[in-house]
Amino acid sequence: MIAEPKGPEPYLSMTAIGRDSVPDGSPIRTLDRWWRQKRLSTGLYPKRTDVDPIELGATLIPWLFIASVIRGETDMDYRFRLIGTANARLVGHDATGVLASELFGSSDRTMIKTSFDETVKKGEPTFWRAAIPHKHHFPVPVFRALYPLADDGKTVDHIVGTAIPENVVV
């Protein structure tokens, strides 16, 4: 009998990449066009309520997640508010309502926090290539993208993001 590992499996790798490194057929391109159009049309960040499943389309919505930014005196944490069904299947569980600091092991927490913090502090989308563990204990290569949202249009208070396997194209 093989014993199940205890605790979350670690991310195997995560590297910052440029937007142009995301393939043209990736659903991330749909999210990117949506975010940039919203940003350019108003000069402000899109709001969390702007995330419209009909506008974004059925191909992208299952891969999305939204996390709220929780600012502490010296640090930030993130609470997952929405996890798309495909994203939940990819990682093996639905983390809706859970804090990032509670969800991930220490090495994962550092990588996730770094990517989320960078998106919030820069106020710009960030793009990543990662290999994340699958519940069957093999890495799945993905592209990740994180986009800032702000209910007041100026102060980033949410992140909309996605992690999509490299082989998923539209």
C-alpha positions as CSV (number, residue, x, y, z in Angstrom):
1,M,0.0,0.0,0.0
2,I,1.2,3.5,-0.9
3,A,0.7,6.1,1.8
4,E,-0.8,9.4,0.7
5,P,1.5,12.4,1.4
6,K,0.5,14.7,4.2
7,G,0.0,18.4,3.6
8,P,-0.1,20.2,0.3
9,E,2.4,19.2,-2.4
10,P,4.7,22.0,-3.4
11,Y,4.7,23.9,-6.6
12,L,7.5,22.4,-8.6
13,S,8.5,25.7,-10.2
14,M,7.4,29.2,-11.1
15,T,9.1,31.7,-13.3
16,A,8.1,35.2,-14.3
17,I,7.6,35.6,-18.1
18,G,6.5,38.4,-20.4
19,R,3.0,38.6,-21.8
20,D,4.3,37.7,-25.3
21,S,5.4,34.3,-24.0
22,V,1.8,33.3,-23.5
23,P,0.7,31.4,-26.7
24,D,-1.8,33.1,-29.0
25,G,-4.3,30.3,-28.5
26,S,-4.3,30.3,-24.7
27,P,-7.5,31.4,-23.0
28,I,-5.2,33.8,-21.1
29,R,-5.3,36.0,-24.2
30,T,-9.0,36.4,-23.8
31,L,-8.6,37.6,-20.2
32,D,-5.7,39.9,-21.3
33,R,-7.8,41.6,-24.0
34,W,-10.7,42.0,-21.6
35,W,-8.6,43.6,-18.8
36,R,-6.7,45.9,-21.2
37,Q,-9.9,47.0,-22.9
38,K,-11.5,47.8,-19.5
39,R,-8.4,49.6,-18.3
40,L,-8.1,51.7,-21.5
41,S,-11.7,52.6,-21.7
42,T,-11.9,54.2,-18.3
43,G,-8.2,54.8,-17.3
44,L,-9.1,52.9,-14.1
45,Y,-8.6,49.4,-13.0
46,P,-11.6,47.1,-13.6
47,K,-13.8,46.3,-10.6
48,R,-14.4,42.8,-9.3
49,T,-18.1,43.3,-10.4
50,D,-16.9,43.9,-13.9
51,V,-15.9,40.2,-14.2
52,D,-18.8,39.1,-16.3
53,P,-19.0,35.4,-17.2
54,I,-21.0,36.1,-20.4
55,E,-18.5,38.7,-21.5
56,L,-15.4,36.5,-20.7
57,G,-17.0,33.4,-22.2
58,A,-17.4,29.8,-21.3
59,T,-13.9,28.7,-22.3
60,L,-12.2,31.1,-19.8
61,I,-14.6,31.2,-16.8
62,P,-13.9,27.6,-15.5
63,W,-10.2,28.5,-15.3
64,L,-10.5,31.8,-13.4
65,F,-10.0,32.6,-9.7
66,I,-10.5,35.8,-7.8
67,A,-8.7,36.6,-4.6
68,S,-9.3,39.6,-2.3
69,V,-6.3,41.5,-1.0
70,I,-6.0,41.6,2.8
71,R,-3.6,44.3,3.8
72,G,-1.9,44.0,7.2
73,E,0.5,46.4,8.9
74,T,3.6,45.0,7.1
75,D,2.3,42.2,4.9
76,M,-0.5,41.1,2.6
77,D,-2.5,37.9,2.4
78,Y,-5.2,36.8,-0.1
79,R,-8.6,35.2,0.4
80,F,-9.8,33.2,-2.5
81,R,-13.4,34.4,-3.3
82,L,-14.0,32.3,-6.5
83,I,-12.3,29.3,-7.9
84,G,-13.4,28.1,-11.3
85,T,-14.3,24.4,-11.7
86,A,-11.5,23.6,-14.1
87,N,-9.0,25.4,-11.8
88,A,-10.3,23.4,-8.8
89,R,-10.0,20.1,-10.7
90,L,-6.5,21.1,-11.8
91,V,-5.2,21.4,-8.2
92,G,-7.5,18.8,-6.7
93,H,-9.7,21.0,-4.5
94,D,-11.8,24.1,-4.3
95,A,-10.1,26.8,-2.2
96,T,-13.0,29.2,-2.2
97,G,-13.0,31.2,1.1
98,V,-9.6,30.0,2.1
99,L,-6.6,32.3,2.8
100,A,-3.5,31.8,0.7
101,S,-1.5,31.6,3.9
102,E,-3.6,28.7,5.1
103,L,-3.7,26.9,1.9
104,F,-0.1,26.5,0.8
105,G,3.0,25.0,2.4
106,S,5.9,27.4,3.1
107,S,7.7,27.1,-0.2
108,D,4.4,27.4,-2.2
109,R,3.3,30.3,0.0
110,T,6.5,32.2,-0.9
111,M,6.0,31.7,-4.6
112,I,2.3,32.5,-4.6
113,K,2.8,35.5,-2.3
114,T,5.6,36.8,-4.5
115,S,3.5,36.6,-7.6
116,F,0.4,38.1,-6.0
117,D,2.4,40.8,-4.2
118,E,4.1,41.8,-7.4
119,T,0.8,42.2,-9.2
120,V,-0.7,44.3,-6.4
121,K,2.4,46.5,-5.9
122,K,3.1,47.1,-9.6
123,G,-0.6,47.5,-10.4
124,E,0.0,45.7,-13.7
125,P,-0.7,42.2,-14.9
126,T,2.0,39.6,-14.3
127,F,2.6,36.4,-16.2
128,W,4.2,33.2,-15.1
129,R,5.2,29.7,-16.2
130,A,4.7,27.1,-13.6
131,A,4.7,23.4,-13.1
132,I,2.1,22.6,-10.4
133,P,1.4,19.3,-8.7
134,H,-1.6,17.3,-9.8
135,K,-3.5,15.2,-7.3
136,H,-2.0,12.1,-9.0
137,H,1.4,13.4,-8.1
138,F,2.8,14.5,-11.5
139,P,3.6,18.1,-12.5
140,V,1.2,19.9,-14.9
141,P,2.9,22.7,-16.9
142,V,0.8,25.8,-16.9
143,F,0.7,29.4,-17.8
144,R,-0.5,31.8,-15.0
145,A,-1.7,35.3,-15.4
146,L,-2.7,37.7,-12.6
147,Y,-4.6,41.0,-13.1
148,P,-5.2,43.8,-10.6
149,L,-8.8,44.8,-9.9
150,A,-10.0,47.8,-7.8
151,D,-13.5,48.6,-6.7
152,D,-12.6,52.3,-6.5
153,G,-10.7,52.1,-9.8
154,K,-7.4,53.0,-8.1
155,T,-6.5,50.9,-5.1
156,V,-5.9,47.3,-6.0
157,D,-8.2,45.2,-3.7
158,H,-8.6,42.0,-5.8
159,I,-6.7,39.9,-8.2
160,V,-8.4,38.0,-11.0
161,G,-6.1,35.2,-12.3
162,T,-5.9,32.0,-14.0
163,A,-3.6,28.9,-14.2
164,I,-4.2,27.1,-17.5
165,P,-2.3,24.0,-18.7
166,E,0.0,24.8,-21.6
167,N,-1.8,22.4,-23.9
168,V,-5.2,24.2,-23.5
169,V,-6.0,26.4,-26.5
170,V,-9.1,27.9,-28.0
